[in-house]
Amino acid sequence: MYSIITGTIFLAFIHALIPNHWLPLVAIAKAEKWEKAELMLVASITASAHVLVTVAIGVVLGMVG
């Protein structure tokens, strides 16, 4: 069980480092001259949506499988 949790945390960390997950937000924030708080709000919303959709897909696949 600990190896699954450790692997999941490691994979999530590596996944978050992929530039196409955060670079578009940084580029838009710079182009639109957003404050740091605005960028963090948008990043939080998009990250939450990303996680929720991923969990939903996992639940559906788990039920199908």
mmCIF file as Biopython writes it, N, C-alpha, C and O atoms, coordinates in Angstrom:
data_model
#
loop_
_atom_site.group_PDB
_atom_site.id
_atom_site.type_symbol
_atom_site.label_atom_id
_atom_site.label_alt_id
_atom_site.label_comp_id
_atom_site.label_asym_id
_atom_site.label_entity_id
_atom_site.label_seq_id
_atom_site.pdbx_PDB_ins_code
_atom_site.Cartn_x
_atom_site.Cartn_y
_atom_site.Cartn_z
_atom_site.occupancy
_atom_site.B_iso_or_equiv
_atom_site.auth_seq_id
_atom_site.auth_asym_id
_atom_site.pdbx_PDB_model_num
ATOM 1   N N  . MET A ? 1  ? 0.832   -1.192 0.000   1.0 0.0 1  A 1 
ATOM 2   C CA . MET A ? 1  ? 0.000   0.000  0.000   1.0 0.0 1  A 1 
ATOM 3   C C  . MET A ? 1  ? 0.876   1.255  0.000   1.0 0.0 1  A 1 
ATOM 4   O O  . MET A ? 1  ? 0.580   2.218  -0.707  1.0 0.0 1  A 1 
ATOM 5   N N  . TYR A ? 2  ? 1.945   1.245  0.786   1.0 0.0 2  A 1 
ATOM 6   C CA . TYR A ? 2  ? 2.822   2.422  0.842   1.0 0.0 2  A 1 
ATOM 7   C C  . TYR A ? 2  ? 3.517   2.657  -0.499  1.0 0.0 2  A 1 
ATOM 8   O O  . TYR A ? 2  ? 3.758   3.800  -0.887  1.0 0.0 2  A 1 
ATOM 9   N N  . SER A ? 3  ? 3.833   1.585  -1.192  1.0 0.0 3  A 1 
ATOM 10  C CA . SER A ? 3  ? 4.501   1.758  -2.483  1.0 0.0 3  A 1 
ATOM 11  C C  . SER A ? 3  ? 3.552   2.373  -3.507  1.0 0.0 3  A 1 
ATOM 12  O O  . SER A ? 3  ? 3.992   3.151  -4.353  1.0 0.0 3  A 1 
ATOM 13  N N  . ILE A ? 4  ? 2.272   2.049  -3.453  1.0 0.0 4  A 1 
ATOM 14  C CA . ILE A ? 4  ? 1.297   2.645  -4.369  1.0 0.0 4  A 1 
ATOM 15  C C  . ILE A ? 4  ? 1.143   4.138  -4.072  1.0 0.0 4  A 1 
ATOM 16  O O  . ILE A ? 4  ? 1.112   4.957  -4.990  1.0 0.0 4  A 1 
ATOM 17  N N  . ILE A ? 5  ? 1.048   4.482  -2.808  1.0 0.0 5  A 1 
ATOM 18  C CA . ILE A ? 5  ? 0.908   5.896  -2.425  1.0 0.0 5  A 1 
ATOM 19  C C  . ILE A ? 5  ? 2.161   6.673  -2.797  1.0 0.0 5  A 1 
ATOM 20  O O  . ILE A ? 5  ? 2.071   7.772  -3.346  1.0 0.0 5  A 1 
ATOM 21  N N  . THR A ? 6  ? 3.318   6.115  -2.505  1.0 0.0 6  A 1 
ATOM 22  C CA . THR A ? 6  ? 4.584   6.777  -2.845  1.0 0.0 6  A 1 
ATOM 23  C C  . THR A ? 6  ? 4.713   6.950  -4.355  1.0 0.0 6  A 1 
ATOM 24  O O  . THR A ? 6  ? 5.104   8.017  -4.828  1.0 0.0 6  A 1 
ATOM 25  N N  . GLY A ? 7  ? 4.391   5.921  -5.098  1.0 0.0 7  A 1 
ATOM 26  C CA . GLY A ? 7  ? 4.447   5.999  -6.559  1.0 0.0 7  A 1 
ATOM 27  C C  . GLY A ? 7  ? 3.482   7.026  -7.112  1.0 0.0 7  A 1 
ATOM 28  O O  . GLY A ? 7  ? 3.812   7.749  -8.052  1.0 0.0 7  A 1 
ATOM 29  N N  . THR A ? 8  ? 2.299   7.097  -6.538  1.0 0.0 8  A 1 
ATOM 30  C CA . THR A ? 8  ? 1.302   8.072  -6.983  1.0 0.0 8  A 1 
ATOM 31  C C  . THR A ? 8  ? 1.776   9.495  -6.732  1.0 0.0 8  A 1 
ATOM 32  O O  . THR A ? 8  ? 1.630   10.361 -7.594  1.0 0.0 8  A 1 
ATOM 33  N N  . ILE A ? 9  ? 2.335   9.737  -5.570  1.0 0.0 9  A 1 
ATOM 34  C CA . ILE A ? 9  ? 2.845   11.072 -5.246  1.0 0.0 9  A 1 
ATOM 35  C C  . ILE A ? 9  ? 4.003   11.440 -6.178  1.0 0.0 9  A 1 
ATOM 36  O O  . ILE A ? 9  ? 4.076   12.566 -6.669  1.0 0.0 9  A 1 
ATOM 37  N N  . PHE A ? 10 ? 4.892   10.499 -6.416  1.0 0.0 10 A 1 
ATOM 38  C CA . PHE A ? 10 ? 6.027   10.741 -7.312  1.0 0.0 10 A 1 
ATOM 39  C C  . PHE A ? 10 ? 5.523   11.040 -8.728  1.0 0.0 10 A 1 
ATOM 40  O O  . PHE A ? 10 ? 5.982   11.987 -9.366  1.0 0.0 10 A 1 
ATOM 41  N N  . LEU A ? 11 ? 4.584   10.235 -9.213  1.0 0.0 11 A 1 
ATOM 42  C CA . LEU A ? 11 ? 4.050   10.441 -10.553 1.0 0.0 11 A 1 
ATOM 43  C C  . LEU A ? 11 ? 3.329   11.784 -10.663 1.0 0.0 11 A 1 
ATOM 44  O O  . LEU A ? 11 ? 3.457   12.476 -11.673 1.0 0.0 11 A 1 
ATOM 45  N N  . ALA A ? 12 ? 2.577   12.151 -9.636  1.0 0.0 12 A 1 
ATOM 46  C CA . ALA A ? 12 ? 1.882   13.438 -9.642  1.0 0.0 12 A 1 
ATOM 47  C C  . ALA A ? 12 ? 2.878   14.597 -9.698  1.0 0.0 12 A 1 
ATOM 48  O O  . ALA A ? 12 ? 2.650   15.582 -10.400 1.0 0.0 12 A 1 
ATOM 49  N N  . PHE A ? 13 ? 3.975   14.476 -8.963  1.0 0.0 13 A 1 
ATOM 50  C CA . PHE A ? 13 ? 4.999   15.522 -8.968  1.0 0.0 13 A 1 
ATOM 51  C C  . PHE A ? 13 ? 5.633   15.650 -10.348 1.0 0.0 13 A 1 
ATOM 52  O O  . PHE A ? 13 ? 5.779   16.758 -10.864 1.0 0.0 13 A 1 
ATOM 53  N N  . ILE A ? 14 ? 6.008   14.531 -10.943 1.0 0.0 14 A 1 
ATOM 54  C CA . ILE A ? 14 ? 6.609   14.554 -12.278 1.0 0.0 14 A 1 
ATOM 55  C C  . ILE A ? 14 ? 5.595   15.098 -13.298 1.0 0.0 14 A 1 
ATOM 56  O O  . ILE A ? 14 ? 5.950   15.878 -14.181 1.0 0.0 14 A 1 
ATOM 57  N N  . HIS A ? 15 ? 4.349   14.682 -13.164 1.0 0.0 15 A 1 
ATOM 58  C CA . HIS A ? 15 ? 3.286   15.137 -14.059 1.0 0.0 15 A 1 
ATOM 59  C C  . HIS A ? 15 ? 3.126   16.659 -13.991 1.0 0.0 15 A 1 
ATOM 60  O O  . HIS A ? 15 ? 2.914   17.308 -15.016 1.0 0.0 15 A 1 
ATOM 61  N N  . ALA A ? 16 ? 3.227   17.219 -12.806 1.0 0.0 16 A 1 
ATOM 62  C CA . ALA A ? 16 ? 3.075   18.666 -12.628 1.0 0.0 16 A 1 
ATOM 63  C C  . ALA A ? 16 ? 4.238   19.455 -13.231 1.0 0.0 16 A 1 
ATOM 64  O O  . ALA A ? 16 ? 4.095   20.646 -13.510 1.0 0.0 16 A 1 
ATOM 65  N N  . LEU A ? 17 ? 5.365   18.816 -13.433 1.0 0.0 17 A 1 
ATOM 66  C CA . LEU A ? 17 ? 6.522   19.502 -14.010 1.0 0.0 17 A 1 
ATOM 67  C C  . LEU A ? 17 ? 6.453   19.633 -15.530 1.0 0.0 17 A 1 
ATOM 68  O O  . LEU A ? 17 ? 7.239   20.370 -16.126 1.0 0.0 17 A 1 
ATOM 69  N N  . ILE A ? 18 ? 5.521   18.926 -16.155 1.0 0.0 18 A 1 
ATOM 70  C CA . ILE A ? 18 ? 5.397   18.992 -17.606 1.0 0.0 18 A 1 
ATOM 71  C C  . ILE A ? 18 ? 5.018   20.427 -17.993 1.0 0.0 18 A 1 
ATOM 72  O O  . ILE A ? 18 ? 3.998   20.944 -17.537 1.0 0.0 18 A 1 
ATOM 73  N N  . PRO A ? 19 ? 5.838   21.067 -18.831 1.0 0.0 19 A 1 
ATOM 74  C CA . PRO A ? 19 ? 5.590   22.484 -19.149 1.0 0.0 19 A 1 
ATOM 75  C C  . PRO A ? 19 ? 4.220   22.781 -19.743 1.0 0.0 19 A 1 
ATOM 76  O O  . PRO A ? 19 ? 3.689   23.868 -19.513 1.0 0.0 19 A 1 
ATOM 77  N N  . ASN A ? 20 ? 3.632   21.865 -20.492 1.0 0.0 20 A 1 
ATOM 78  C CA . ASN A ? 20 ? 2.340   22.198 -21.095 1.0 0.0 20 A 1 
ATOM 79  C C  . ASN A ? 20 ? 1.222   22.251 -20.067 1.0 0.0 20 A 1 
ATOM 80  O O  . ASN A ? 20 ? 0.087   22.572 -20.421 1.0 0.0 20 A 1 
ATOM 81  N N  . HIS A ? 21 ? 1.506   21.946 -18.808 1.0 0.0 21 A 1 
ATOM 82  C CA . HIS A ? 21 ? 0.506   22.062 -17.760 1.0 0.0 21 A 1 
ATOM 83  C C  . HIS A ? 21 ? 0.507   23.450 -17.119 1.0 0.0 21 A 1 
ATOM 84  O O  . HIS A ? 21 ? -0.520  23.880 -16.594 1.0 0.0 21 A 1 
ATOM 85  N N  . TRP A ? 22 ? 1.614   24.144 -17.149 1.0 0.0 22 A 1 
ATOM 86  C CA . TRP A ? 22 ? 1.688   25.445 -16.478 1.0 0.0 22 A 1 
ATOM 87  C C  . TRP A ? 22 ? 2.162   26.582 -17.381 1.0 0.0 22 A 1 
ATOM 88  O O  . TRP A ? 22 ? 1.858   27.745 -17.114 1.0 0.0 22 A 1 
ATOM 89  N N  . LEU A ? 23 ? 2.890   26.271 -18.427 1.0 0.0 23 A 1 
ATOM 90  C CA . LEU A ? 23 ? 3.432   27.316 -19.288 1.0 0.0 23 A 1 
ATOM 91  C C  . LEU A ? 23 ? 2.349   28.154 -19.981 1.0 0.0 23 A 1 
ATOM 92  O O  . LEU A ? 23 ? 2.513   29.370 -20.075 1.0 0.0 23 A 1 
ATOM 93  N N  . PRO A ? 24 ? 1.255   27.564 -20.469 1.0 0.0 24 A 1 
ATOM 94  C CA . PRO A ? 24 ? 0.220   28.415 -21.075 1.0 0.0 24 A 1 
ATOM 95  C C  . PRO A ? 24 ? -0.360  29.440 -20.104 1.0 0.0 24 A 1 
ATOM 96  O O  . PRO A ? 24 ? -0.645  30.574 -20.490 1.0 0.0 24 A 1 
ATOM 97  N N  . LEU A ? 25 ? -0.534  29.045 -18.849 1.0 0.0 25 A 1 
ATOM 98  C CA . LEU A ? 25 ? -1.045  30.002 -17.863 1.0 0.0 25 A 1 
ATOM 99  C C  . LEU A ? 25 ? -0.061  31.140 -17.623 1.0 0.0 25 A 1 
ATOM 100 O O  . LEU A ? 25 ? -0.460  32.299 -17.506 1.0 0.0 25 A 1 
ATOM 101 N N  . VAL A ? 26 ? 1.201   30.812 -17.553 1.0 0.0 26 A 1 
ATOM 102 C CA . VAL A ? 26 ? 2.224   31.848 -17.353 1.0 0.0 26 A 1 
ATOM 103 C C  . VAL A ? 26 ? 2.255   32.793 -18.555 1.0 0.0 26 A 1 
ATOM 104 O O  . VAL A ? 26 ? 2.343   34.010 -18.394 1.0 0.0 26 A 1 
ATOM 105 N N  . ALA A ? 27 ? 2.182   32.221 -19.764 1.0 0.0 27 A 1 
ATOM 106 C CA . ALA A ? 27 ? 2.207   33.051 -20.974 1.0 0.0 27 A 1 
ATOM 107 C C  . ALA A ? 27 ? 0.995   33.984 -21.030 1.0 0.0 27 A 1 
ATOM 108 O O  . ALA A ? 27 ? 1.134   35.165 -21.350 1.0 0.0 27 A 1 
ATOM 109 N N  . ILE A ? 28 ? -0.175  33.462 -20.724 1.0 0.0 28 A 1 
ATOM 110 C CA . ILE A ? 28 ? -1.387  34.299 -20.734 1.0 0.0 28 A 1 
ATOM 111 C C  . ILE A ? 28 ? -1.290  35.378 -19.658 1.0 0.0 28 A 1 
ATOM 112 O O  . ILE A ? 28 ? -1.638  36.534 -19.898 1.0 0.0 28 A 1 
ATOM 113 N N  . ALA A ? 29 ? -0.820  34.997 -18.480 1.0 0.0 29 A 1 
ATOM 114 C CA . ALA A ? 29 ? -0.699  35.964 -17.383 1.0 0.0 29 A 1 
ATOM 115 C C  . ALA A ? 29 ? 0.246   37.101 -17.760 1.0 0.0 29 A 1 
ATOM 116 O O  . ALA A ? 29 ? -0.023  38.263 -17.455 1.0 0.0 29 A 1 
ATOM 117 N N  . LYS A ? 30 ? 1.340   36.770 -18.417 1.0 0.0 30 A 1 
ATOM 118 C CA . LYS A ? 30 ? 2.277   37.818 -18.829 1.0 0.0 30 A 1 
ATOM 119 C C  . LYS A ? 30 ? 1.671   38.694 -19.917 1.0 0.0 30 A 1 
ATOM 120 O O  . LYS A ? 30 ? 1.805   39.917 -19.880 1.0 0.0 30 A 1 
ATOM 121 N N  . ALA A ? 31 ? 1.003   38.071 -20.889 1.0 0.0 31 A 1 
ATOM 122 C CA . ALA A ? 31 ? 0.407   38.829 -21.993 1.0 0.0 31 A 1 
ATOM 123 C C  . ALA A ? 31 ? -0.713  39.748 -21.508 1.0 0.0 31 A 1 
ATOM 124 O O  . ALA A ? 31 ? -0.865  40.866 -21.999 1.0 0.0 31 A 1 
ATOM 125 N N  . GLU A ? 32 ? -1.486  39.270 -20.551 1.0 0.0 32 A 1 
ATOM 126 C CA . GLU A ? 32 ? -2.609  40.044 -20.038 1.0 0.0 32 A 1 
ATOM 127 C C  . GLU A ? 32 ? -2.236  40.914 -18.835 1.0 0.0 32 A 1 
ATOM 128 O O  . GLU A ? 32 ? -3.068  41.651 -18.306 1.0 0.0 32 A 1 
ATOM 129 N N  . LYS A ? 33 ? -0.975  40.817 -18.415 1.0 0.0 33 A 1 
ATOM 130 C CA . LYS A ? 33 ? -0.459  41.580 -17.269 1.0 0.0 33 A 1 
ATOM 131 C C  . LYS A ? 33 ? -1.288  41.338 -16.002 1.0 0.0 33 A 1 
ATOM 132 O O  . LYS A ? 33 ? -1.683  42.269 -15.300 1.0 0.0 33 A 1 
ATOM 133 N N  . TRP A ? 34 ? -1.535  40.034 -15.738 1.0 0.0 34 A 1 
ATOM 134 C CA . TRP A ? 34 ? -2.262  39.656 -14.533 1.0 0.0 34 A 1 
ATOM 135 C C  . TRP A ? 34 ? -1.393  39.840 -13.303 1.0 0.0 34 A 1 
ATOM 136 O O  . TRP A ? 34 ? -0.169  39.723 -13.372 1.0 0.0 34 A 1 
ATOM 137 N N  . GLU A ? 35 ? -2.018  40.124 -12.201 1.0 0.0 35 A 1 
ATOM 138 C CA . GLU A ? 35 ? -1.345  40.114 -10.912 1.0 0.0 35 A 1 
ATOM 139 C C  . GLU A ? 35 ? -1.093  38.665 -10.519 1.0 0.0 35 A 1 
ATOM 140 O O  . GLU A ? 35 ? -1.715  37.747 -11.054 1.0 0.0 35 A 1 
ATOM 141 N N  . LYS A ? 36 ? -0.181  38.474 -9.588  1.0 0.0 36 A 1 
ATOM 142 C CA . LYS A ? 36 ? 0.137   37.116 -9.146  1.0 0.0 36 A 1 
ATOM 143 C C  . LYS A ? 36 ? -1.100  36.422 -8.557  1.0 0.0 36 A 1 
ATOM 144 O O  . LYS A ? 36 ? -1.303  35.226 -8.764  1.0 0.0 36 A 1 
ATOM 145 N N  . ALA A ? 37 ? -1.912  37.173 -7.831  1.0 0.0 37 A 1 
ATOM 146 C CA . ALA A ? 37 ? -3.116  36.596 -7.222  1.0 0.0 37 A 1 
ATOM 147 C C  . ALA A ? 37 ? -4.089  36.091 -8.286  1.0 0.0 37 A 1 
ATOM 148 O O  . ALA A ? 37 ? -4.719  35.049 -8.108  1.0 0.0 37 A 1 
ATOM 149 N N  . GLU A ? 38 ? -4.212  36.835 -9.400  1.0 0.0 38 A 1 
ATOM 150 C CA . GLU A ? 38 ? -5.095  36.397 -10.484 1.0 0.0 38 A 1 
ATOM 151 C C  . GLU A ? 38 ? -4.583  35.101 -11.108 1.0 0.0 38 A 1 
ATOM 152 O O  . GLU A ? 38 ? -5.356  34.181 -11.376 1.0 0.0 38 A 1 
ATOM 153 N N  . LEU A ? 39 ? -3.290  35.043 -11.332 1.0 0.0 39 A 1 
ATOM 154 C CA . LEU A ? 39 ? -2.688  33.833 -11.892 1.0 0.0 39 A 1 
ATOM 155 C C  . LEU A ? 39 ? -2.902  32.648 -10.965 1.0 0.0 39 A 1 
ATOM 156 O O  . LEU A ? 39 ? -3.239  31.555 -11.420 1.0 0.0 39 A 1 
ATOM 157 N N  . MET A ? 40 ? -2.713  32.855 -9.682  1.0 0.0 40 A 1 
ATOM 158 C CA . MET A ? 40 ? -2.880  31.761 -8.727  1.0 0.0 40 A 1 
ATOM 159 C C  . MET A ? 40 ? -4.338  31.297 -8.663  1.0 0.0 40 A 1 
ATOM 160 O O  . MET A ? 40 ? -4.600  30.104 -8.513  1.0 0.0 40 A 1 
ATOM 161 N N  . LEU A ? 41 ? -5.279  32.223 -8.774  1.0 0.0 41 A 1 
ATOM 162 C CA . LEU A ? 41 ? -6.697  31.855 -8.772  1.0 0.0 41 A 1 
ATOM 163 C C  . LEU A ? 41 ? -7.036  31.009 -9.998  1.0 0.0 41 A 1 
ATOM 164 O O  . LEU A ? 41 ? -7.662  29.955 -9.880  1.0 0.0 41 A 1 
ATOM 165 N N  . VAL A ? 42 ? -6.621  31.474 -11.166 1.0 0.0 42 A 1 
ATOM 166 C CA . VAL A ? 42 ? -6.893  30.728 -12.394 1.0 0.0 42 A 1 
ATOM 167 C C  . VAL A ? 42 ? -6.189  29.376 -12.366 1.0 0.0 42 A 1 
ATOM 168 O O  . VAL A ? 42 ? -6.766  28.372 -12.782 1.0 0.0 42 A 1 
ATOM 169 N N  . ALA A ? 43 ? -4.955  29.338 -11.883 1.0 0.0 43 A 1 
ATOM 170 C CA . ALA A ? 43 ? -4.220  28.078 -11.792 1.0 0.0 43 A 1 
ATOM 171 C C  . ALA A ? 43 ? -4.917  27.110 -10.842 1.0 0.0 43 A 1 
ATOM 172 O O  . ALA A ? 43 ? -4.982  25.911 -11.115 1.0 0.0 43 A 1 
ATOM 173 N N  . SER A ? 44 ? -5.434  27.619 -9.739  1.0 0.0 44 A 1 
ATOM 174 C CA . SER A ? 44 ? -6.147  26.768 -8.783  1.0 0.0 44 A 1 
ATOM 175 C C  . SER A ? 44 ? -7.430  26.196 -9.390  1.0 0.0 44 A 1 
ATOM 176 O O  . SER A ? 44 ? -7.747  25.021 -9.203  1.0 0.0 44 A 1 
ATOM 177 N N  . ILE A ? 45 ? -8.148  27.024 -10.104 1.0 0.0 45 A 1 
ATOM 178 C CA . ILE A ? 45 ? -9.392  26.565 -10.737 1.0 0.0 45 A 1 
ATOM 179 C C  . ILE A ? 45 ? -9.098  25.503 -11.794 1.0 0.0 45 A 1 
ATOM 180 O O  . ILE A ? 45 ? -9.746  24.457 -11.828 1.0 0.0 45 A 1 
ATOM 181 N N  . THR A ? 46 ? -8.119  25.777 -12.653 1.0 0.0 46 A 1 
ATOM 182 C CA . THR A ? 46 ? -7.810  24.806 -13.708 1.0 0.0 46 A 1 
ATOM 183 C C  . THR A ? 46 ? -7.214  23.526 -13.137 1.0 0.0 46 A 1 
ATOM 184 O O  . THR A ? 46 ? -7.495  22.440 -13.643 1.0 0.0 46 A 1 
ATOM 185 N N  . ALA A ? 47 ? -6.406  23.634 -12.103 1.0 0.0 47 A 1 
ATOM 186 C CA . ALA A ? 47 ? -5.842  22.437 -11.470 1.0 0.0 47 A 1 
ATOM 187 C C  . ALA A ? 47 ? -6.941  21.594 -10.824 1.0 0.0 47 A 1 
ATOM 188 O O  . ALA A ? 47 ? -6.923  20.366 -10.914 1.0 0.0 47 A 1 
ATOM 189 N N  . SER A ? 48 ? -7.888  22.252 -10.180 1.0 0.0 48 A 1 
ATOM 190 C CA . SER A ? 48 ? -9.004  21.526 -9.566  1.0 0.0 48 A 1 
ATOM 191 C C  . SER A ? 48 ? -9.841  20.805 -10.617 1.0 0.0 48 A 1 
ATOM 192 O O  . SER A ? 48 ? -10.233 19.653 -10.431 1.0 0.0 48 A 1 
ATOM 193 N N  . ALA A ? 49 ? -10.109 21.489 -11.714 1.0 0.0 49 A 1 
ATOM 194 C CA . ALA A ? 49 ? -10.875 20.864 -12.800 1.0 0.0 49 A 1 
ATOM 195 C C  . ALA A ? 49 ? -10.112 19.674 -13.372 1.0 0.0 49 A 1 
ATOM 196 O O  . ALA A ? 49 ? -10.703 18.632 -13.654 1.0 0.0 49 A 1 
ATOM 197 N N  . HIS A ? 50 ? -8.815  19.825 -13.540 1.0 0.0 50 A 1 
ATOM 198 C CA . HIS A ? 50 ? -7.970  18.747 -14.066 1.0 0.0 50 A 1 
ATOM 199 C C  . HIS A ? 50 ? -8.029  17.520 -13.150 1.0 0.0 50 A 1 
ATOM 200 O O  . HIS A ? 50 ? -8.185  16.395 -13.624 1.0 0.0 50 A 1 
ATOM 201 N N  . VAL A ? 51 ? -7.908  17.737 -11.872 1.0 0.0 51 A 1 
ATOM 202 C CA . VAL A ? 51 ? -7.936  16.635 -10.909 1.0 0.0 51 A 1 
ATOM 203 C C  . VAL A ? 51 ? -9.315  15.980 -10.878 1.0 0.0 51 A 1 
ATOM 204 O O  . VAL A ? 51 ? -9.416  14.753 -10.896 1.0 0.0 51 A 1 
ATOM 205 N N  . LEU A ? 52 ? -10.375 16.782 -10.833 1.0 0.0 52 A 1 
ATOM 206 C CA . LEU A ? 52 ? -11.724 16.223 -10.775 1.0 0.0 52 A 1 
ATOM 207 C C  . LEU A ? 52 ? -12.069 15.390 -12.005 1.0 0.0 52 A 1 
ATOM 208 O O  . LEU A ? 52 ? -12.668 14.321 -11.886 1.0 0.0 52 A 1 
ATOM 209 N N  . VAL A ? 53 ? -11.694 15.876 -13.180 1.0 0.0 53 A 1 
ATOM 210 C CA . VAL A ? 53 ? -11.967 15.123 -14.401 1.0 0.0 53 A 1 
ATOM 211 C C  . VAL A ? 53 ? -11.147 13.836 -14.425 1.0 0.0 53 A 1 
ATOM 212 O O  . VAL A ? 53 ? -11.650 12.788 -14.831 1.0 0.0 53 A 1 
ATOM 213 N N  . THR A ? 54 ? -9.902  13.907 -13.999 1.0 0.0 54 A 1 
ATOM 214 C CA . THR A ? 54 ? -9.055  12.715 -13.964 1.0 0.0 54 A 1 
ATOM 215 C C  . THR A ? 54 ? -9.623  11.675 -13.001 1.0 0.0 54 A 1 
ATOM 216 O O  . THR A ? 54 ? -9.643  10.486 -13.319 1.0 0.0 54 A 1 
ATOM 217 N N  . VAL A ? 55 ? -10.080 12.107 -11.837 1.0 0.0 55 A 1 
ATOM 218 C CA . VAL A ? 55 ? -10.686 11.189 -10.870 1.0 0.0 55 A 1 
ATOM 219 C C  . VAL A ? 55 ? -11.972 10.596 -11.444 1.0 0.0 55 A 1 
ATOM 220 O O  . VAL A ? 55 ? -12.223 9.400  -11.297 1.0 0.0 55 A 1 
ATOM 221 N N  . ALA A ? 56 ? -12.785 11.426 -12.095 1.0 0.0 56 A 1 
ATOM 222 C CA . ALA A ? 56 ? -14.030 10.930 -12.677 1.0 0.0 56 A 1 
ATOM 223 C C  . ALA A ? 56 ? -13.756 9.881  -13.746 1.0 0.0 56 A 1 
ATOM 224 O O  . ALA A ? 56 ? -14.442 8.860  -13.799 1.0 0.0 56 A 1 
ATOM 225 N N  . ILE A ? 57 ? -12.772 10.117 -14.590 1.0 0.0 57 A 1 
ATOM 226 C CA . ILE A ? 57 ? -12.395 9.131  -15.606 1.0 0.0 57 A 1 
ATOM 227 C C  . ILE A ? 57 ? -11.932 7.845  -14.929 1.0 0.0 57 A 1 
ATOM 228 O O  . ILE A ? 57 ? -12.287 6.750  -15.364 1.0 0.0 57 A 1 
ATOM 229 N N  . GLY A ? 58 ? -11.142 7.974  -13.870 1.0 0.0 58 A 1 
ATOM 230 C CA . GLY A ? 58 ? -10.679 6.795  -13.144 1.0 0.0 58 A 1 
ATOM 231 C C  . GLY A ? 58 ? -11.825 6.003  -12.536 1.0 0.0 58 A 1 
ATOM 232 O O  . GLY A ? 58 ? -11.817 4.772  -12.572 1.0 0.0 58 A 1 
ATOM 233 N N  . VAL A ? 59 ? -12.810 6.695  -11.979 1.0 0.0 59 A 1 
ATOM 234 C CA . VAL A ? 59 ? -13.968 6.013  -11.386 1.0 0.0 59 A 1 
ATOM 235 C C  . VAL A ? 59 ? -14.755 5.284  -12.470 1.0 0.0 59 A 1 
ATOM 236 O O  . VAL A ? 59 ? -15.142 4.128  -12.294 1.0 0.0 59 A 1 
ATOM 237 N N  . VAL A ? 60 ? -14.990 5.963  -13.593 1.0 0.0 60 A 1 
ATOM 238 C CA . VAL A ? 60 ? -15.735 5.330  -14.683 1.0 0.0 60 A 1 
ATOM 239 C C  . VAL A ? 60 ? -14.984 4.108  -15.209 1.0 0.0 60 A 1 
ATOM 240 O O  . VAL A ? 60 ? -15.582 3.051  -15.409 1.0 0.0 60 A 1 
ATOM 241 N N  . LEU A ? 61 ? -13.700 4.245  -15.428 1.0 0.0 61 A 1 
ATOM 242 C CA . LEU A ? 61 ? -12.917 3.097  -15.904 1.0 0.0 61 A 1 
ATOM 243 C C  . LEU A ? 61 ? -12.882 1.977  -14.878 1.0 0.0 61 A 1 
ATOM 244 O O  . LEU A ? 61 ? -12.895 0.802  -15.243 1.0 0.0 61 A 1 
ATOM 245 N N  . GLY A ? 62 ? -12.837 2.328  -13.603 1.0 0.0 62 A 1 
ATOM 246 C CA . GLY A ? 62 ? -12.875 1.322  -12.555 1.0 0.0 62 A 1 
ATOM 247 C C  . GLY A ? 62 ? -14.178 0.555  -12.535 1.0 0.0 62 A 1 
ATOM 248 O O  . GLY A ? 62 ? -14.189 -0.654 -12.306 1.0 0.0 62 A 1 
ATOM 249 N N  . MET A ? 63 ? -15.282 1.252  -12.776 1.0 0.0 63 A 1 
ATOM 250 C CA . MET A ? 63 ? -16.587 0.609  -12.795 1.0 0.0 63 A 1 
ATOM 251 C C  . MET A ? 63 ? -16.757 -0.273 -14.032 1.0 0.0 63 A 1 
ATOM 252 O O  . MET A ? 63 ? -17.366 -1.342 -13.969 1.0 0.0 63 A 1 
ATOM 253 N N  . VAL A ? 64 ? -16.209 0.192  -15.161 1.0 0.0 64 A 1 
ATOM 254 C CA . VAL A ? 64 ? -16.297 -0.583 -16.399 1.0 0.0 64 A 1 
ATOM 255 C C  . VAL A ? 64 ? -15.424 -1.838 -16.293 1.0 0.0 64 A 1 
ATOM 256 O O  . VAL A ? 64 ? -15.817 -2.927 -16.711 1.0 0.0 64 A 1 
ATOM 257 N N  . GLY A ? 65 ? -14.245 -1.655 -15.727 1.0 0.0 65 A 1 
ATOM 258 C CA . GLY A ? 65 ? -13.292 -2.767 -15.644 1.0 0.0 65 A 1 
ATOM 259 C C  . GLY A ? 65 ? -13.670 -3.736 -14.593 1.0 0.0 65 A 1 
ATOM 260 O O  . GLY A ? 65 ? -12.974 -4.731 -14.392 1.0 0.0 65 A 1 
#
